[in-house]
Amino acid sequence: MDLTHAQGEGATEQFQAQSHLYKHVFNYIGSMSLKCAVQLGIPDIIHNHGQPITLPELVSKLQIHPSKAGFVPRLMRLLVHSGLFATTVRVKNQEEEEAYDLTPSSRLLIKDQIISLSPFVLAMLNPALVTPCHDLGNWYQGDKKSTPFESVHGMSFWDYNDQNPEFNSLFNEAMASDSGMMNLIVKDCKAVFEGLDTLVDVGGGTGTCARIISEEFPHLKCTVFDIPHVVANLAADSLKLNYVAGDMFESIPSADALLLKLVLHGWSDEHCVKILKKCREAISKNGSKGEGKVIIIDVVINEKKDEHEMTEAKLVFDMLMMIVASGRERDEKDFKKLFLEAGFNHYKITPIYGLRSIIEVYP
Ligand SMILES: C[S@@+](CC[C@H](N)C(=O)[O-])C[C@H]1O[C@@H](n2cnc3c(N)ncnc32)[C@H](O)[C@@H]1O
C-alpha cells in the first residue's frame, strides 16, 4: 500500500509540521545540553587543548564517571548540530581523525576571558528561573497580577535575590559576564561617552560595565548605583569608580550622564517612566560641557530589519521579562512614548551589533 497516498494530500507537510512541533517541544533539551557542556567545562577543555580535540582525548579530560564515557558523543553530536561546537578532521601519524572544535558561540563560553558568558548560561538556566516558566499557562488563566516568578517563589525577583545569597551571586555574575561585551560597544561608540565628566550606572550591578567605561575614559568619574545587597560589600576600586547603595525609585545621584543598561526591560511602562523621571532630575544642572543625557543600553525590537534568529532571541527575552519581572522588550515607538511621558525632548538610537542598541535621551 502506498502510505503517502493512503494518508492523502498534505501528508508530507503534516510530517514536517510534526518535526517542527517536536523540535519546539524539546527545545529545552538543547538548552540543558548547553548548560551541561558549560558545567563539564567542555569549551575550556577544547580551548586549553590548543587544537581540535578527538573524542578519546575529550573523554580523558572530562570529570565524568567512567560509565558515562560512551554517552559523550551523543551530547557532542547535538551540540555540533546546533552550531555550538564544530567537527573538523585532524591528521595524526598520517591518519585522519575527527575532532571537536570551538565555534564563535562556544568561544564566548571560555572562562577567565574578558568576555565569558558561561555564568550567564548557568544563571539563566537555574531552576529558580526555569521553574516559573512551567506556571505560564496557569498564570494566563488566573487573575493574579503577580508574575509567574512571584506565584512560584512567593516574592518578587529582587526580593528573592535579597533572600538567596547564592542565587544573588550567580545572577550578579551573569550580569557581569554579559557586561563584558561592553568592551566592544565602548570601543565602537566612543562618541557616546566623550565630553562627559561624571556618569552614574543606575542598576549597575557589581560594576563591570562602569569599570570598562572608566578604563576607556580615564578622566570620567563613574558611580555604580544599585540596591544595598548588590553593592554592600563592594569597595571603591579606584578614585574614579565608587559604589552607592540606594533605590532608583527614590533618588539617583547626580551626574552628566545616567546609564541604564538592561534595566528598563525589567520594568513595566509605569515603572520605567518613574525611573526616567528620576534620571532626568539627576542630570547635573550645571554640567560643564553642554546638555546631560540618559544613556540606555537595551533590546530594541525591530522585526522588519533584524534577521529571524535575532528577532527570536529578542522575543524570547521579552517572554522572560514577562515571566520574571513584569518587564518587556520594546520597539522604538514604545521607547519614544516612555521618553515623552518622562518629560524628555529628543533621543537618538544607535543600533549596535547584537541584541542591544544604545539610546541617548536628552532633556
Ligand atoms: C538586569 S540587572 C542589570 C545590571 C547591569 N546594568 C548590567 O547590565 O549588567 C538590573 C539591576 O538593577 C538593580 N535594581 C533593581 N531594583 C533596583 C532599584 N530599585 N534601585 C537600584 N537598582 C535596582 C538590580 O540589583 C540589578 O543589578
The ligand as a Tripos MOL2 file, in Angstrom:
@<TRIPOS>MOLECULE
LIG
   27    29     1     0     0
SMALL
NO_CHARGES

@<TRIPOS>ATOM
      1 C1         19.1850   43.1470   34.8600 C.3       1 LIG1
      2 S1         20.2380   43.8040   36.0460 S.3       1 LIG1
      3 C2         21.3310   44.7990   35.0700 C.3       1 LIG1
      4 C3         22.6400   45.0030   35.7340 C.3       1 LIG1
      5 C4         23.6510   45.8200   34.9080 C.3       1 LIG1
      6 N1         23.1280   47.1130   34.5000 N.3       1 LIG1
      7 C5         24.0930   45.0380   33.7140 C.2       1 LIG1
      8 O1         23.6180   45.2470   32.6170 O.co2     1 LIG1
      9 O2         24.9330   44.1320   33.8990 O.co2     1 LIG1
     10 C6         19.2380   45.0430   36.8310 C.3       1 LIG1
     11 C7         19.9290   45.7100   38.0030 C.3       1 LIG1
     12 O3         19.0060   46.6500   38.5890 O.3       1 LIG1
     13 C8         19.1940   46.6050   40.0040 C.3       1 LIG1
     14 N2         17.9960   47.1470   40.6690 N.ar      1 LIG1
     15 C9         16.7930   46.5480   40.8480 C.ar      1 LIG1
     16 N3         15.9610   47.3440   41.5250 N.ar      1 LIG1
     17 C10        16.6580   48.4980   41.7860 C.ar      1 LIG1
     18 C11        16.3330   49.7030   42.4780 C.ar      1 LIG1
     19 N4         15.1220   49.8890   42.9950 N.pl3     1 LIG1
     20 N5         17.2840   50.6740   42.5640 N.ar      1 LIG1
     21 C12        18.5250   50.4790   42.0250 C.ar      1 LIG1
     22 N6         18.8820   49.3480   41.3590 N.ar      1 LIG1
     23 C13        17.9530   48.3630   41.2470 C.ar      1 LIG1
     24 C14        19.4230   45.1420   40.2740 C.3       1 LIG1
     25 O4         20.0080   44.8940   41.5260 O.3       1 LIG1
     26 C15        20.3210   44.7520   39.0970 C.3       1 LIG1
     27 O5         21.6850   44.9010   39.4180 O.3       1 LIG1
@<TRIPOS>BOND
     1     1     2 1
     2     2     3 1
     3     2    10 1
     4     3     4 1
     5     4     5 1
     6     5     6 1
     7     5     7 1
     8     7     8 2
     9     7     9 1
    10    10    11 1
    11    11    12 1
    12    11    26 1
    13    12    13 1
    14    13    14 1
    15    13    24 1
    16    14    15 ar
    17    14    23 ar
    18    15    16 ar
    19    16    17 ar
    20    17    18 ar
    21    17    23 ar
    22    18    19 1
    23    18    20 ar
    24    20    21 ar
    25    21    22 ar
    26    22    23 ar
    27    24    25 1
    28    24    26 1
    29    26    27 1
@<TRIPOS>SUBSTRUCTURE
     1 LIG1         1 GROUP 0 **** ****
